[in-house]
Structures are given as structure tokens and as C-alpha cells.
Amino acid sequence: MQFIDYYKVLGVAKDASDKDIKKAYRKLARKYHPDLNPNNKEAEKKFKEINEANEVLSNAENRKKYDQYGENWKHADEFEKAKQSQGAYSGGQRSYNDFGGTGYSNAGYTSDEFSESDFSDFFESMFGGSGQSYRSHQVKYRGEDLNASLQLNLTDVLTTEKRTLTVNGKNIRLTIPAGVEDGQTIRIKGHGGSGVNNGPKGDLYITFQIINNTEFKRVDNNLYKTVKIDLYTAVLGGNITVDTLSGKVKLNVKPGTQSDTKVKLKGKGFPIYKNEGKFGDLYITYKVEIPTKLSEKQKELFTQLSKL
């Protein structure tokens, strides 16, 4: 498998902060989201790479392993165990140089010359397939991490809900907190692939695809909506009723309201992730509609107004 530089995928430096990684991921996820790039295989491939990079770099433990071991980061635990075992093969006092009677030094290198990239080949040559060394039964391998996606409507994440997912034939019951964002990934520990030799199971990473089935535009926890008002209400003022995600709200339009005037409805936005009872804001933008079909009487009145 070709090595993928996750930092390059997200366009961030190796010393980027968690905030920078999150910001870069959100920007790219929106750009390459399948909903915005239908039937675009390249965008779909890019979207998967972006999510894969975010899964690793947004997790402190995985990022540390990736920074140290690169493409072999998933085998970091085995490498660490191998380092600790260099001086004592099979749990006894025999060193690597004692293996096979003649020692590795006769082959042109000693145990001190092992690089971290040699460990996978070393394990394969010593323990893989032959079954001749009881040491192989003692080496535990962590199971593979699994990835899944879950598609939900925006209205599905207005409240915290419980869902059942079927992964590899197993039903997993999970709680989805209100306010989950499009492209967000969560980890369910211990629901990945099975380990080897009683090794721990891997984890399951679920990426959410949130489909906006509303008339609102969502940006983080805030919502945005355009509301049309007629010319007479804009000039004279009056009351209008607008829809929010939590019901209808009556607004007072001030006399002389201009088109593109914005008003903020505090706490009428989207629920904040893992902050029960807290919400973003709703921003309303007024668009004044100019009448296009006037009666003769209306034209006469507008003419009189213009002369005033």
C-alpha cells in the first residue's frame, strides 16, 4: 500500500495544533463532500483520504504513533515490545546473537543495528508461519481499526438519539449526541477487528454524513436564514412570523428597514455538541420585495409620494 502523508493531505505542518487540524479538516471536508461533488470519483477518493487523515491526526495517541512510525504506526505496539525484547529472546537469557548457535553478528550485523523498519521482517522470519517457536504464542497483536459511515438528516441530530448499527454482522448500540457535525468522526473503543493471540480488539471509527433537509444554512452551531418582507412592511414597520427549528417566532420589523438587514435570535440556533441545553444563534437576513405589478391607482399613489 502506498504511504500517504496525512499532514500533506490536510495541508498542515507537522507541528500543527489540534485546532489547526480540526479547522483544515472541516474546510476540506466541506469542499470535497460527496453531496457537493456528485459522481466525482476523484472528490470521493479525496474525501476518504481527508477523513482517514483526520481519524489519525485528531487522536493524540494515534498521532504520536504516526509521527514515530509513519506508515507502520498501526504496529507501534509490536515494535515497542520488540525493542524491549531485544536483549532476551523467548523470555530467557539468550540474546539475539545466541539465536541459531552462530549469532547474527556472523551475518554482518548485530542486534544493536536493528532499525525500527526491520522489526516487521524480523518477526515474520522468526515467528511467522513456521510455528517452531513458542515465542509466537506469546506475542499479542492488537486488532485492526474499522471504519464506517452513518448518514443522518440535520433534523435527526437536533436531539440526542440512540441508534443501532450493524458492523461485521454485529449490532452495536450507540448514543448519538445532539449537535454532531457533518464529517465528524467518533471512536467506539473495542469494537474493531479481533486481536491475535488474545491481543486487544481494535476500535471502530464512525464518520457522520449530515444531510441538510431544512431551509437553514448551518455554520458550526449557528443557523442562517433569509426572510422576505414586502415593501410596505419595510417602510412602515410591522410584525411578521418566521419559522425556527424549535417552532414559530414573531418578529417586529422596524419602520424603514433596509434590504439585507440582519437580526439575531439568541439561542435559536443548533444544539452545541455535548453541551446539553446550550444552543447557537439564528441569524435572519431581511430581503425587501419590490412590487412588480402595480395597478394604475398604486402607480398614481407612488407618483404622489415621489413628489413629496
N, C-alpha and C positions, 0 to 999 in steps of 0.2 A: 504494500500500500504506500502510495506517495505521501511523503511527510508534508503536513500543512502547518504553516506558521500562523498560529491563532492571533498573534499580535498584528501581523500584516492583514489578516482577514478583517479585523475590526479597525485597522488603521490607527493603532495607538502604539506608544512607545512601551518598552518592556518594564519601565518603572511607572507606568500609568496607575493612577489611583483607582479605587473601586468605583468612585463617582464618574471618572472619565470613561471607564469601561462600560458602565451602565448607559451613559449618555451616547457613546458611539454605537452601542448595540441597538438602542431604541431608534436612532436615526436611520441606521442601515436596515433594520427590520421593517420599518415603515416603507422605505424605498423599494425593497425587493419582495414585499409581501405578495403572495400569490393572487390575492384579490385585486391588487393594483397592476399585476402583470399576468393576466390570463393567457394560458397556452404558451408561456415563455419558459422554455426548459432551462435556459441559462440563468434566468432570475430565480427559478425554483431551486437550482443547484446552489446558487449563491446564498439563498435564504437558509438552506440547510447548513451550509458552512458557517454562516453567521451564528446560527443557534448552537451549533456544535462548539464554536469558539467561546461563546458566552457561557455555556454549561461548564467549561473548564476554568476559564479565567475569572468568572464571578464567584467561584468556590475557592476559598482561601487554601484549603488543603490540597485540592487538585492543582491549583495554580503553582503551589510550591513544588509539587512533584513534577509538573510540566517544565518549570524553569530549570530543574535539576537534571531531568532525564529526557526532555524533549519528546520525540515520538514514542519512546518506551515508557512514558510516565505511568501507564496503567500497570506496569510491572515493577513499580518502585518498591513495593513491599518485599518482593522477592529479591531485588537487588540488595536491599538493606540487610536482609537475612543472610545473603551470600557473603556480604562483607564481613559480617560478624562470624561467619563460619570459616573464613579463610585459614585460620590457624588451627582448626580442629575438625578434621573430616570424620564423619559418622559418629560424632559425639565423643570420640576417644581422644587419644593424644597424638594420633597420626596427622602429620601436616600434609599439605598438597604435594610436597616434594617426596613424601613416602608412598604416594599412590603408585601402584603397579611395580614397586620394588626399585625402579631406577630413578624415579623423580622427574619432575618437569624441567628441572634445570638442564638435563641432558638434551631436551628438545629445543633449547635455545632461549628459554625464558624461565623465570621463577614466579612464585605466587605473587610477589610484590609487583610484578609487571602487568598484572591483570588490569585492564581498563573496564569501566562500567559497561561499555558496549560489548565486552567479551562474555559477560555473565550469562546471557541467554543461550549462546552457543555452548558455553561450559556446562550449563545444566542439561542441555539436550544431549551432549556427548556422554555425560556421566550417568544421568538418570533417565533419559528419555527412551522409551520403548524396550530397552533390554530387560528391565525387571530384575537385574542381577544384584542391585544394591538395595539393601533395606532402607538406606537413607531416603530413597524416593518416597517411601511411605510416610516419612516424617515431614516432608516439605508441603506446606499448605499454600494453596493458591486462592486468592480472592476471586469471586465470580465476576463475570463481565457486567458492566453497567448497561442497562437497557434504556432505550428512548421511545417515547410515544407522544402522540399529539392528541389534543382534545379540542374539538370545535364547539363553541358556545355562542349564543346571541348576546348582545350587550345587555339586554333585559334579564338574561339568566344570571348575571353576576351583580345585580342590584342588591341582592341579599345573600347571606351565607347559605350554601346548599350542600347536601350530601349527594354524591354520585357513586355509582358502581361501575368500574372499568374492568374489562376482560383483557388480560395481558398474558400471552402464552398459555391460554386455557384456564387461567386462574382469575377469579373475581376479586377485585381489590376495592374495598370501601374507603372512600376518602372524602374529606370535608374541603369544599372549595370556598375560601373566604371571599366575602363581598369585595369588589374593587379590583379584582385581578385584571391585569393589563394584557393587551394583545402582544403576543410574542414572549410573555413572561414564562420562565421555567421554574418549576419547583422540584425538589428531590424527595422521594419516598425511600427512606433507608431500609435496606434489607429485602427489597422486592425485585432485585435484578436476577442475573443468572446464578446458578448454584456454584459454590466453590469446589475446588478439587482437594481430595484428601482431607475432608472435613473443614476446608477453609471457609471463611465467611462469605455470605452472599453479596453480590454487587447491589447497586442501588438502581432505582427506577427514576428517570427524569421525564417529567411531563411538561410539554410546551403547549401553552394555550393559544388558540386562534380565536380571537373575539370578532364576531361579525356584527357590525353596527346596523341594527334593524330599526333605528329611530331616526327622527328628523334633526337630532342634535349632533354637533361635532364634539368629540371628546379629545381633550388635550390634558394628559395626566389626570388630575382629579376635577378639573373644571369642564363645564359644558358651555357650548356656544350655540346661539340660535338667532336667526333673522326673522323679524316680525314686521309685516306690512301694516301701515296705518294710512287712512285716507287723508287727503289734503285738508279737509275741514277739521278733523281731529287734531292734525298737526298745527293748524293755525289757531284754532280756538281752544284746544285742550279738551280733555275728556277721559273717560275710563274705558279700558279695554281688558279682555280676559285672555290670558295666554296659558298654554299647557306646559307643565313641567313633568319630570319623571315621577314626581310624588303627588301629582294632581294639578288642578287648575288654580291659577293665581290672578287676582285682579290688580291691574296696574293703573296708576294715574299718570296720564300724559300731560305734561305741562304745555301751556299755550306757547306757540312759537317754536315748537320742537323741530329741529332740522333733521334732514335725512342723514343716516349714519350715526345718529346719537346713540350712545351706549349706556345701558343701565345694568347694575349688578344686583343680583338676587343672592344674598349671602346664605350659604348653607343649602342651596337648591341644586348643587352640582352632583358629582358622582361620589359614592362612598369611598372613603380612604382605606386602602388595603391594610388589614389587621389593626384598624383603629375603629372599633365598634362605636357607632353613634356619631361619627365625625364625617363631614362631607365637604367637598369643594364648593365652588360657587357657580352660578349660572349667569352668563353674560348675554343680555338681549341687545341686539342692534336693530334700531328702527329704520325702515325703508319707507319713505313717503311716496305714495302712489299719486301721480298726476292724472286727473281725469282726461280721457282722450275723446270721449263722445259727449259733447255738450249740446244742450238744447239751445234754441235761439234766445230764450229767456235767460239761461245761465250765462251765455256769452255776453248778453247785454249787461248783466249784473257785474261780471268780471271787468267789462269795459268801464263801467261806472267806478269800480274800485280802483282801476288803474289811473283814472283821472284824479282821484282823491290823493 
